């Protein structure tokens, strides 16, 4: 009787693991992460273009914020640093509507990713790095970095 119970438990665990994988598979993996804006009192809001490796404006000073767009579903705890020192941020869902613009989510809209806002908390310049891993297959890790001057 003990062996049957262990075998039944193994089958149930396999089914449960399969159902978890099926639920996780419905969320798209990460396809893109990028810094889209940097904000400071010295420069206001600077748009960061594709392939841009550093800010054009000199953001030096307190109260610098960095905005990172993550397309797909990453883990709840991404890794964000400025010159290797962790920085804290907040996360908000991002949705796309028929016109393709990314916007805040409203009831009934589809979430396509997240917008992170990182406060550099008095740090003034350096290399900002962000990385995260998909919550499901293929569990890819994506990263981006930008030198903030």
Backbone torsions as a table, in degrees:
resi	resn	phi	psi	omega
1	UNK	NA	-34.7	-179.7
2	UNK	-63.6	-39.1	-179.4
3	UNK	-68.6	-37.1	178.0
4	UNK	-63.7	-41.9	-180.0
5	UNK	-62.7	-43.9	179.4
6	UNK	-63.5	-41.9	179.1
7	UNK	-64.6	-43.8	179.0
8	UNK	-63.7	-40.3	178.5
9	UNK	-63.1	-41.3	178.9
10	UNK	-62.2	-41.3	178.3
11	UNK	-65.1	-45.1	178.7
12	UNK	-62.3	-42.4	179.5
13	UNK	-62.8	-39.6	178.2
14	UNK	-64.1	-41.3	178.5
15	UNK	-66.4	-41.5	179.6
16	UNK	-64.9	-41.5	178.6
17	UNK	-64.1	-38.4	178.2
18	UNK	-64.5	-39.3	-179.5
19	UNK	-71.1	-34.1	176.8
20	UNK	-64.4	-43.7	179.7
21	UNK	-63.1	-37.6	-179.9
22	UNK	-66.0	-39.4	178.3
23	UNK	-66.8	-43.1	-178.5
24	UNK	-67.7	-30.7	-177.8
25	UNK	-67.5	-19.5	-178.9
26	UNK	-72.6	-18.6	178.2
27	UNK	-91.6	131.0	-178.4
28	UNK	-69.5	144.2	177.4
29	UNK	-70.8	169.6	176.1
30	UNK	-61.7	133.8	175.5
31	UNK	-120.7	-14.9	-178.5
32	UNK	-164.2	139.4	166.6
33	UNK	-135.5	136.1	178.6
34	UNK	-160.3	147.8	172.4
35	UNK	-75.5	125.1	-178.2
36	UNK	-107.4	-22.7	-179.7
37	UNK	-154.4	151.1	170.2
38	UNK	-129.1	136.6	-176.5
39	UNK	-128.2	138.5	175.8
40	UNK	-154.7	160.0	175.5
41	UNK	-62.2	-31.4	-177.3
42	UNK	-70.7	-33.1	-172.4
43	UNK	-124.0	-9.6	-173.2
44	UNK	75.3	-144.6	-176.1
45	UNK	-102.0	115.5	179.5
46	UNK	-103.9	124.5	174.1
47	UNK	-75.2	138.2	178.4
48	UNK	-108.3	120.9	-177.1
49	UNK	-84.9	163.2	176.4
50	UNK	-57.9	132.9	177.7
51	UNK	81.2	-3.5	179.8
52	UNK	-71.5	129.9	-175.2
53	UNK	-101.2	-15.6	177.2
54	UNK	-150.7	160.7	177.9
55	UNK	-69.2	150.2	176.9
56	UNK	-83.5	-34.0	-179.1
57	UNK	-91.0	153.4	176.5
58	UNK	-88.1	98.7	-175.8
59	UNK	-83.3	3.1	-175.4
60	UNK	-45.8	137.5	-178.8
61	UNK	131.7	173.0	-179.3
62	UNK	-75.1	168.5	172.7
63	UNK	67.0	38.1	176.0
64	UNK	-85.0	133.1	176.4
65	UNK	-119.6	143.4	178.8
66	UNK	-122.6	131.4	-178.8
67	UNK	-110.8	124.2	-178.2
68	UNK	-118.9	129.3	175.2
69	UNK	-97.3	130.9	177.3
70	UNK	-120.9	117.8	179.0
71	UNK	-101.3	126.1	-172.8
72	UNK	103.4	-170.4	-175.5
73	UNK	-113.9	111.6	176.4
74	UNK	-102.5	171.1	178.2
75	UNK	-64.5	160.0	-177.4
76	UNK	-69.9	-18.0	-177.0
77	UNK	-119.4	78.6	176.8
78	UNK	-69.6	167.9	179.3
79	UNK	-107.3	118.1	179.7
80	UNK	-130.4	129.9	-178.9
81	UNK	-139.7	160.3	168.9
82	UNK	-124.4	114.0	-175.1
83	UNK	51.3	39.2	176.4
84	UNK	87.5	-8.8	178.7
85	UNK	-96.7	129.3	-177.9
86	UNK	-59.6	142.1	173.3
87	UNK	-123.1	148.4	-177.6
88	UNK	-93.6	150.2	178.4
89	UNK	-150.3	174.2	175.6
90	UNK	-119.6	159.9	-176.1
91	UNK	-127.9	136.5	176.0
92	UNK	-133.8	142.2	178.3
93	UNK	-68.1	149.7	177.6
94	UNK	-123.0	138.6	-179.3
95	UNK	-125.3	156.2	175.3
96	UNK	-115.5	139.4	175.8
97	UNK	-110.0	-174.3	-174.9
98	UNK	-54.4	-33.4	-178.0
99	UNK	-79.6	-4.7	176.1
100	UNK	85.3	-5.5	179.1
101	UNK	-73.1	140.4	174.8
102	UNK	-80.2	136.2	-177.2
103	UNK	-153.5	168.1	176.5
104	UNK	-61.0	150.0	-177.5
105	UNK	-81.5	140.5	173.8
106	UNK	-118.1	158.9	179.9
107	UNK	-51.6	132.1	178.2
108	UNK	88.8	-5.7	179.8
109	UNK	-90.9	158.8	-177.9
110	UNK	-90.1	128.4	175.7
111	UNK	-78.6	130.5	178.9
112	UNK	-113.6	-7.8	-179.7
113	UNK	170.4	-154.9	-176.8
114	UNK	-137.8	151.6	171.3
115	UNK	-114.5	120.3	178.2
116	UNK	-100.8	140.0	173.8
117	UNK	-119.5	117.3	-179.9
118	UNK	-108.5	130.9	176.7
119	UNK	-100.2	119.0	-177.1
120	UNK	-75.1	-1.3	168.7
121	UNK	46.7	56.3	175.3
122	UNK	89.3	-15.1	176.1
123	UNK	-70.7	141.4	-167.2
124	UNK	-106.4	-31.2	178.0
125	UNK	-162.7	165.3	178.3
126	UNK	142.7	-172.5	-178.7
127	UNK	-91.5	115.6	176.4
128	UNK	-88.9	130.8	179.0
129	UNK	-128.8	137.0	178.6
130	UNK	-131.5	134.9	173.3
131	UNK	-146.5	150.8	177.4
132	UNK	-153.7	161.1	-179.0
133	UNK	-119.1	139.5	177.8
134	UNK	-57.3	146.7	179.0
135	UNK	-78.5	-10.2	-178.4
136	UNK	-143.5	-176.7	-177.7
137	UNK	-55.6	136.6	9.1
138	UNK	-91.0	16.3	-179.3
139	UNK	54.0	40.6	179.3
140	UNK	-74.2	149.2	175.5
141	UNK	-106.7	133.0	178.1
142	UNK	-123.2	149.6	179.4
143	UNK	-146.4	163.3	176.5
144	UNK	-148.3	155.5	174.3
145	UNK	-147.0	156.5	-177.7
146	UNK	-151.6	132.6	173.9
147	UNK	-83.1	123.2	-179.4
148	UNK	-103.7	116.7	178.9
149	UNK	-103.3	NA	NA
